[in-house]
Amino acid sequence: MTSIAPVQAVSAGTGISVSGTSTITVTNTGDLSNTNEIQTIDTFEINSNTLRASLSSDGQAFKTVSLAAYLDNTDSQVVDTLIIHPIH
């Protein structure tokens, strides 16, 4: 095992606690609920060339994404020869 120099200073972001000197303990001190992270989509639709989506009970209006960049007309196909073989 290789020895490395000890950490001199450690800082943590919101909801994280770091403690200890020779043994470091990192603890989640933030929201510990395992049920409030469940999200339900209440709006998910395409209107014209715009996707509209929103989450239920988040207090936000739906967000939109333009799909116009994907309208490259590659789905427009022209058949010049059509041969149908009877099923035997």
HUFENCOR-V14684 format. One record per pair of residues at least 24 apart in sequence whose ideal C-beta (glycine too) atoms are under 10 Angstrom apart, sorted by sequence separation. I is the first residue (numbers start at 1). J is the second residue. If there is no record, write none. Layout:
I:J
I:J
This chain:
none
